[in-house]
Amino acid sequence: MVFPTANPTKCYWIENAESPLRNFRSSDELPAETDVAIIGSGYAGASTAYWIHKYTEKASKQPQVTLLEARDICGGATGRNGGQLRPHAYSRYPAWSKRFGPDGAMGLIAHEMAHLSAFRDLADAEGIAEEVCLKFGETFDAAMTDEAWTRLKGAFQAMQKDHGDENDIVKACRLIEDAREAEEFSQMKGALAAVVHPTGQIWAYKFVHALLRIVLQKGNLNLQANTPVTGVSERDADGWVTVKTERGTIRARTVVHTTNRWAAHLLPEFNKLILPMRGTVAAIKAPPGFIKHTGAQHWDNTVNNYHLQLPPPYNTIMIGGARQLLVHRPKECMLNDEDDQEIAGVAEFFKSWPASDVTDWPGLSLAELSNKVDRSGCWTGIETSSADSFPFVGPVPARNGHYIAAGFAGHGMPRILLSAAHITPLVLESLNVEYSQPLLAASFPPLPQPFQVTAERVERLQNTNIAAIAESYKQSCEESAKKPFCNTERAILKL
Ligand SMILES: Cc1cc2nc3c(=O)[nH]c(=O)nc-3n(C[C@H](O)[C@H](O)[C@H](O)COP(=O)(O)OP(=O)(O)OC[C@H]3O[C@@H](n4cnc5c(N)ncnc54)[C@H](O)[C@@H]3O)c2cc1C
C-alpha cells in the first residue's frame, strides 16, 4: 500500500501558475455528509467534479460534492506532466488491432482524437483557452533511426491498409519521407523521416485549477487540500460509505476514486493492476516561438524524447523522456514511487538537448533551466503502468457505491476528460438525482471496451506477475543501452 510522497520535487508548472487554489480548503472542518466524495484532485478528479456540475446544472437540485486531496491541489501526475494533449493517432494501431481487431483499434484511436474537439469546445464555452495555454496544431514523430522509421511507417500503413485512404483519421495523418523536409519540419537534427498528425498542448495544472474554480463558484463543491483519505468502508445498509481521513470522517453516498497510482491504498484489489513508473520533465528557457511544433524523437521502441514550447509570456520548452540516459538505470523508473527525488544526470541531459538536438539553436551550448524558485526546472512525477496497458474506468466490481477512473499511464491527457464524462451519469443514477447530458458531451464517442473495469478483468489481473513485468522492462532497457545512440557523451553523463 502506498501514499503520495510528502515532499514532491518542485515543478515549473506548479510554481509558475501561482494559483490561489494551491492549498485551498473550502471549510476548516470537513462536511459530515456528502453526496459524492471524489478522492484525488488531478485531471480525473477535477473533470469528474466538472461533469457532475454540467450534468446537473439544469436540474432542480444539485448533488453536494466533496473533493479530498492528499497533497496540494493537483500535486500528482497532472501537475507534473509534459503538457502534451497528443492522441495516439496511429502509432499503437498494430498492437491494438492485434488485440481488439481493426474496429476495436479504431475505436480506441477515435476516443483519443475526440479529446481535441472536446478540449476546444470546453475551453471556448468556459473562456479559459488562453489561461490554460491551450493550443492546437500538428505534431510529429521523428524517426532518428531506420529502426524507428520501419516501426512508425509500418504502424501508419497497417491502419491505412485496414481502413482506407478516405478514413478521417488516416486522412489526418501524413508521412514526410524526405530527410531534409523531416528535419526542417521537426527542427530535429538528423531526423530521417516523420509522421505528422493533429495534436494539442495544455498547461494541465492550470486546466485543473480552472475547472475547480468554475465548480467552486457554483457552490456545490467542498474542496479540501492536504487531506489524505486513509480508509473507505463498504456501503452500509442505510446507503452510506464511510470515508476516513486524519481530519475526521465523512459519510458519502458515493465515492469516486481518482487516485491514479495510489488507488490500491484504498482498493487493495488494484495493487497488481496499477503499477508505478517514474518519469521526468524539464523546463528550458527559449526565444519566443522558437519551437514550431510539438513532437517526439524516436530511436527505437524504448528510447524517445518529447517536447513542446509554451506561448508567450512563458516561452519555455517543456521536455520529457531522457530515455537515452535512463535505459542505463531501469530501476530509476519502473516500480519507482520517488517523485520526491530528482534523477541524477537528467537535468544536465535536458540542458544539453537544445544545442545537441535542435537545428539552429541560437543559445549557449548549455541551455538555462527555467527556475522560478529553487530547483523547479527539472522534476519527477509518477506515471502508472497498468497490468494490461489500459486504464480502469467504471463502477468498482463488488463495491456498491464506489467508482474508479485511474491508471491512465503516461498518456492521460487524451483519455481522461471523456472517461470522467462516462462515469458521471453512472454516479448520478446511483444517487437517483435528476440530470441531463450537457451539449458539450453530446457527441462524445463511447468509452472503449478495454477501459471498462469488469469483475472478470480485475479477477484475471490478480495473476499479474510484477517481477516478470519489471524483468521484461529491464531487458528492453538493456537492449537499447547497447545501441550507439545510448552511448553518446550526453547519454552516459554522470554515470
Ligand atoms: C512526468 C510525467 C509526464 C507526463 N507527460 C504526459 C503528457 O505529456 N501527456 C499525457 O497525456 N500524459 C502525460 N503524463 C500522464 C498524465 O499526467 C496522467 O495520466 C494524468 O495526469 C493522470 O491524472 P489523474 O487525475 O488520474 O492522476 P493524478 O494527477 O496523479 O491525480 C491523483 C491524485 O490523487 C491524490 N491521491 C492519491 N491517493 C490519495 C488519497 N488516499 N487521499 C487523497 N488523495 C489521494 C494524489 O495526491 C493526486 O493528486 C505524464 C505523467 C508524468 C508523471
The ligand as a Gaussian input file, in Angstrom:
#p B3LYP/6-31G(d) Opt

LIG

0 1
 C        6.499000      13.090000     -15.711000
 C        5.186000      12.845000     -16.381000
 C        4.969000      13.287000     -17.680000
 C        3.744000      13.046000     -18.307000
 N        3.516000      13.595000     -19.532000
 C        2.303000      13.447000     -20.111000
 C        1.997000      14.102000     -21.331000
 O        2.786000      14.901000     -21.838000
 N        0.800000      13.838000     -21.920000
 C       -0.097000      12.976000     -21.357000
 O       -1.142000      12.720000     -21.964000
 N        0.132000      12.407000     -20.158000
 C        1.299000      12.636000     -19.519000
 N        1.532000      12.091000     -18.301000
 C        0.479000      11.289000     -17.686000
 C       -0.660000      12.150000     -17.157000
 O       -0.112000      13.246000     -16.453000
 C       -1.556000      11.285000     -16.247000
 O       -2.071000      10.190000     -16.986000
 C       -2.723000      12.069000     -15.686000
 O       -2.319000      13.310000     -15.212000
 C       -3.374000      11.278000     -14.572000
 O       -4.356000      12.077000     -13.965000
 P       -5.057000      11.532000     -12.655000
 O       -6.008000      12.561000     -12.202000
 O       -5.548000      10.151000     -12.916000
 O       -3.862000      11.344000     -11.624000
 P       -3.056000      12.422000     -10.685000
 O       -2.869000      13.708000     -11.362000
 O       -1.842000      11.697000     -10.195000
 O       -4.069000      12.638000      -9.508000
 C       -4.284000      11.685000      -8.482000
 C       -4.368000      12.479000      -7.192000
 O       -4.836000      11.621000      -6.162000
 C       -4.210000      12.039000      -4.956000
 N       -4.343000      10.935000      -4.006000
 C       -3.821000       9.691000      -4.134000
 N       -4.172000       8.931000      -3.076000
 C       -4.937000       9.720000      -2.264000
 C       -5.601000       9.503000      -1.023000
 N       -5.556000       8.322000      -0.400000
 N       -6.296000      10.540000      -0.485000
 C       -6.379000      11.738000      -1.121000
 N       -5.756000      11.996000      -2.301000
 C       -5.050000      10.994000      -2.870000
 C       -2.786000      12.331000      -5.399000
 O       -2.100000      13.115000      -4.468000
 C       -3.012000      13.009000      -6.735000
 O       -3.075000      14.412000      -6.623000
 C        2.728000      12.320000     -17.633000
 C        2.928000      11.912000     -16.318000
 C        4.122000      12.185000     -15.688000
 C        4.299000      11.769000     -14.265000

